[in-house]
Amino acid sequence: MDIKDMIHEVGIVPVVVLEDSNDALPLAGALLAGGICFMEITLRTACALDSIRTVAGECPDMIVGAGTVINKEQAKEAIDAGARFIVSPGLDEEVVLYCKERGIFCCPGCVTPTEIMKAVSLGLDLVKFFPAGVYGGLKALKALAAPFTGIKFLPTGGIDEDNLSEYVSAPFVAAIGGSFVCTKKDIRDGEFSKITEVSRSVVDKISEARRA
C-alpha cells in the first residue's frame, strides 16, 4: 500500500506545529497509541526539520511528512531529513516535479478549477483543499468534485471533531487534515495522554462515519 492509499485508510493527517524538537517523539508515540500513523510536521518553526529527522530515524512506525512546503529548496531539505510525503498550502509545479523525481508523495493545495486542472496535468489525483472553511467547505468540495471525478481531496482548515464526520463520509474526500488532534497548547503542555484520547475518538468517528 502506498502513502496515498494509506492516507485514505487512516482518514486523517494531523497537522503538527512543534516548538521544541524534544516533543517530536512523545507526540509520535501519543498519535500511534491513538491509532494514527501519520503526522505532517509543518515547516513553520525552526525545529521542524530536526523534528522530522528525529521521528524518521527513531520512530519507524510513524509516517512523517512535511507541511507548509512552499518551494523546491524546502522540499529538498524536508525529504533529506526523512519526510516521506510533502504537503503544500498551494500548487507549485517545481515542488511537485521535484517530489515526483524523488519518488515522494506530494499533496499541493488547490481550491479553484484551474489549480485542480494543473494538478491533473502533473499526474496528481489527490490534492489538499485549504483553508476548507474559508473556501466554502463541503458545499464547495461537492461542486468541484462533479467535473473532476478522478480527484480526491484532503480538506484542511475549519475541520474539527464536530464536523469531521460530514467530511469523511463524502466519497470525494480521501481524508481530513487539521491541528485539532494535537494543538500547539497540548503539545507545549505535555498533554500527550490527552492527545492519545482525542486521536482514538477521531479514529472511531471516522470509522463510524464511513460505515454509515
KOLPAMI-621420 format. One record per residue (C-alpha): residue in one letter; x, y, z. Coordinates in pm, whole numbers, padded with zeros to 5 digits. Each point is the difference from the previous one (the first is absolute). Example, Ala and Ser with C-alpha at 12.3 -4.5 7.8 and 13.67 -1.06 7.14 Angstrom:
@r A; xx 01230; yy -00450; zz 00780
@r S; xx 00137; yy 00344; zz -00066
END
This chain:
@r M; xx 00000; yy 00000; zz 00000
@r D; xx 00146; yy 00338; zz -00100
@r I; xx -00017; yy 00323; zz 00201
@r K; xx -00306; yy 00127; zz -00183
@r D; xx -00196; yy -00318; zz 00067
@r M; xx 00110; yy -00002; zz 00364
@r I; xx -00117; yy 00360; zz 00043
@r H; xx -00345; yy -00108; zz -00117
@r E; xx 00006; yy -00305; zz 00226
@r V; xx 00086; yy 00200; zz 00313
@r G; xx -00229; yy 00289; zz -00096
@r I; xx 00192; yy 00277; zz 00174
@r V; xx 00334; yy 00175; zz -00029
@r P; xx 00065; yy 00204; zz 00315
@r V; xx 00159; yy 00338; zz -00064
@r V; xx 00278; yy 00036; zz 00257
@r V; xx 00166; yy 00324; zz 00110
@r L; xx 00298; yy -00076; zz 00224
@r E; xx 00181; yy 00267; zz 00200
@r D; xx 00247; yy -00245; zz 00158
@r S; xx 00148; yy -00300; zz -00181
@r N; xx 00005; yy -00188; zz 00334
@r D; xx -00377; yy -00027; zz -00033
@r A; xx 00018; yy -00179; zz -00336
@r L; xx 00045; yy -00357; zz 00125
@r P; xx -00252; yy 00020; zz 00287
@r L; xx -00253; yy 00144; zz -00242
@r A; xx 00064; yy -00271; zz -00256
@r G; xx -00053; yy -00260; zz 00273
@r A; xx -00321; yy 00167; zz 00116
@r L; xx -00146; yy 00006; zz -00351
@r L; xx 00097; yy -00362; zz -00066
@r A; xx -00159; yy -00108; zz 00329
@r G; xx -00319; yy 00167; zz -00119
@r G; xx 00002; yy -00182; zz -00333
@r I; xx 00146; yy 00273; zz -00222
@r C; xx 00319; yy -00082; zz -00190
@r F; xx 00040; yy 00331; zz -00186
@r M; xx 00136; yy 00335; zz 00109
@r E; xx 00056; yy 00302; zz -00221
@r I; xx 00263; yy 00213; zz 00170
@r T; xx -00033; yy 00351; zz -00135
@r L; xx 00307; yy 00200; zz -00096
@r R; xx -00125; yy 00298; zz 00196
@r T; xx 00249; yy -00032; zz 00286
@r A; xx 00378; yy -00015; zz 00028
@r C; xx -00004; yy -00353; zz 00144
@r A; xx -00218; yy -00154; zz -00273
@r L; xx 00277; yy -00168; zz -00200
@r D; xx 00168; yy -00136; zz 00313
@r S; xx -00337; yy -00134; zz 00113
@r I; xx -00056; yy -00173; zz -00335
@r R; xx 00350; yy -00146; zz 00017
@r T; xx -00057; yy -00130; zz 00353
@r V; xx -00334; yy -00166; zz -00075
@r A; xx 00123; yy -00147; zz -00329
@r G; xx 00308; yy -00144; zz 00167
@r E; xx -00141; yy -00119; zz 00332
@r C; xx -00368; yy -00078; zz -00057
@r P; xx -00031; yy -00216; zz -00313
@r D; xx -00368; yy -00075; zz 00062
@r M; xx -00088; yy 00366; zz -00047
@r I; xx -00033; yy 00130; zz -00357
@r V; xx 00139; yy 00348; zz 00036
@r G; xx -00033; yy 00269; zz -00264
@r A; xx 00057; yy 00371; zz -00039
@r G; xx -00269; yy 00265; zz -00032
@r T; xx -00002; yy 00366; zz -00099
@r V; xx 00257; yy -00078; zz -00270
@r I; xx -00001; yy 00297; zz -00237
@r N; xx 00307; yy -00052; zz -00220
@r K; xx 00233; yy -00264; zz -00139
@r E; xx 00280; yy 00073; zz 00248
@r Q; xx -00230; yy -00063; zz 00294
@r A; xx -00119; yy -00322; zz -00163
@r K; xx 00361; yy -00113; zz -00045
@r E; xx 00091; yy 00078; zz 00360
@r A; xx -00307; yy -00179; zz 00133
@r I; xx 00051; yy -00310; zz -00214
@r D; xx 00368; yy -00011; zz 00093
@r A; xx -00107; yy 00014; zz 00365
@r G; xx -00221; yy -00306; zz -00052
@r A; xx -00340; yy 00136; zz -00100
@r R; xx -00199; yy -00269; zz -00180
@r F; xx -00259; yy 00240; zz -00141
@r I; xx -00026; yy 00370; zz -00077
@r V; xx -00303; yy 00225; zz 00049
@r S; xx -00019; yy 00355; zz -00135
@r P; xx -00257; yy 00274; zz 00065
@r G; xx -00009; yy 00073; zz -00374
@r L; xx 00104; yy -00148; zz -00333
@r D; xx 00365; yy 00050; zz -00098
@r E; xx 00094; yy -00196; zz -00312
@r E; xx 00368; yy -00011; zz 00092
@r V; xx -00077; yy -00159; zz 00336
@r V; xx -00229; yy -00260; zz -00156
@r L; xx 00249; yy -00095; zz -00269
@r Y; xx 00287; yy -00020; zz 00249
@r C; xx -00201; yy -00232; zz 00224
@r K; xx -00088; yy -00219; zz -00297
@r E; xx 00369; yy -00024; zz -00088
@r R; xx 00079; yy -00112; zz 00354
@r G; xx -00293; yy -00244; zz 00013
@r I; xx -00166; yy 00196; zz 00282
@r F; xx -00375; yy 00047; zz 00028
@r C; xx -00096; yy 00366; zz -00037
@r C; xx -00334; yy 00156; zz 00089
@r P; xx -00026; yy 00365; zz -00109
@r G; xx -00279; yy 00237; zz 00095
@r C; xx -00262; yy 00063; zz -00272
@r V; xx -00321; yy 00196; zz 00045
@r T; xx -00095; yy 00104; zz -00356
@r P; xx -00084; yy -00197; zz -00314
@r T; xx 00309; yy 00143; zz -00170
@r E; xx 00227; yy -00120; zz 00280
@r I; xx -00158; yy -00343; zz -00001
@r M; xx 00042; yy -00025; zz -00379
@r K; xx 00367; yy 00087; zz 00043
@r A; xx 00035; yy -00270; zz 00266
@r V; xx -00161; yy -00253; zz -00234
@r S; xx 00241; yy 00100; zz -00278
@r L; xx 00285; yy -00076; zz 00242
@r G; xx -00137; yy -00348; zz 00060
@r L; xx -00158; yy 00059; zz 00340
@r D; xx -00332; yy -00139; zz 00117
@r L; xx 00002; yy 00109; zz 00366
@r V; xx 00024; yy 00367; zz 00096
@r K; xx -00028; yy 00201; zz 00316
@r F; xx -00296; yy 00238; zz 00034
@r F; xx 00112; yy 00282; zz 00228
@r P; xx -00131; yy 00188; zz 00186
@r A; xx -00315; yy -00206; zz -00039
@r G; xx -00216; yy 00208; zz 00231
@r V; xx 00083; yy 00324; zz -00181
@r Y; xx -00046; yy -00139; zz -00351
@r G; xx -00347; yy -00141; zz 00044
@r G; xx 00057; yy -00325; zz 00185
@r L; xx -00186; yy -00312; zz -00099
@r K; xx -00239; yy 00187; zz -00229
@r A; xx 00289; yy 00131; zz -00209
@r L; xx 00170; yy -00339; zz -00005
@r K; xx -00316; yy -00165; zz -00128
@r A; xx -00022; yy 00252; zz -00282
@r L; xx 00366; yy -00045; zz -00093
@r A; xx -00021; yy -00378; zz 00015
@r A; xx -00275; yy -00009; zz -00264
@r P; xx 00221; yy 00087; zz -00302
@r F; xx 00314; yy -00157; zz 00149
@r T; xx -00122; yy -00352; zz 00063
@r G; xx 00351; yy -00146; zz 00022
@r I; xx 00117; yy 00240; zz 00271
@r K; xx -00013; yy -00056; zz 00375
@r F; xx 00044; yy 00275; zz 00257
@r L; xx 00178; yy 00046; zz 00331
@r P; xx -00194; yy 00290; zz 00155
@r T; xx 00179; yy 00187; zz 00278
@r G; xx -00094; yy 00308; zz 00198
@r G; xx -00329; yy 00046; zz 00184
@r I; xx -00041; yy -00372; zz 00068
@r D; xx -00033; yy -00140; zz 00351
@r E; xx -00165; yy -00283; zz 00194
@r D; xx -00342; yy 00161; zz -00044
@r N; xx -00008; yy -00003; zz -00381
@r L; xx 00261; yy -00257; zz -00107
@r S; xx -00264; yy -00272; zz -00053
@r E; xx -00166; yy 00207; zz -00273
@r Y; xx 00329; yy 00032; zz -00183
@r V; xx 00135; yy -00355; zz 00023
@r S; xx -00333; yy -00153; zz -00108
@r A; xx 00016; yy 00189; zz -00331
@r P; xx 00122; yy -00227; zz -00283
@r F; xx 00231; yy 00268; zz -00140
@r V; xx 00184; yy 00053; zz 00331
@r A; xx 00302; yy -00228; zz 00043
@r A; xx 00078; yy 00123; zz 00350
@r I; xx -00007; yy 00311; zz 00215
@r G; xx 00282; yy 00210; zz 00140
@r G; xx 00016; yy 00223; zz 00302
@r S; xx 00179; yy 00101; zz 00315
@r F; xx -00294; yy -00066; zz 00232
@r V; xx 00131; yy -00347; zz 00083
@r C; xx 00322; yy 00139; zz 00145
@r T; xx -00023; yy 00371; zz 00068
@r K; xx 00309; yy 00212; zz 00062
@r K; xx -00117; yy 00053; zz 00357
@r D; xx -00044; yy -00369; zz 00075
@r I; xx 00341; yy -00078; zz -00147
@r R; xx 00162; yy 00286; zz 00191
@r D; xx -00167; yy -00111; zz 00324
@r G; xx 00105; yy -00363; zz -00048
@r E; xx -00361; yy -00120; zz -00016
@r F; xx 00092; yy -00310; zz -00197
@r S; xx -00253; yy -00228; zz 00171
@r K; xx -00272; yy 00248; zz -00099
@r I; xx 00128; yy -00004; zz -00359
@r T; xx -00027; yy -00379; zz 00001
@r E; xx -00360; yy 00021; zz 00127
@r V; xx -00095; yy 00254; zz -00265
@r S; xx 00169; yy -00211; zz -00268
@r R; xx -00199; yy -00307; zz 00103
@r S; xx -00322; yy 00199; zz -00003
@r V; xx 00074; yy 00139; zz -00347
@r V; xx 00095; yy -00341; zz -00141
@r D; xx -00326; yy -00145; zz 00137
@r K; xx -00207; yy 00283; zz -00149
@r I; xx 00165; yy -00044; zz -00340
@r S; xx -00072; yy -00373; zz 00008
@r E; xx -00361; yy 00054; zz 00102
@r A; xx -00057; yy 00267; zz -00266
@r R; xx 00137; yy -00221; zz -00273
@r R; xx -00217; yy -00294; zz 00105
@r A; xx -00318; yy 00208; zz 00003
END
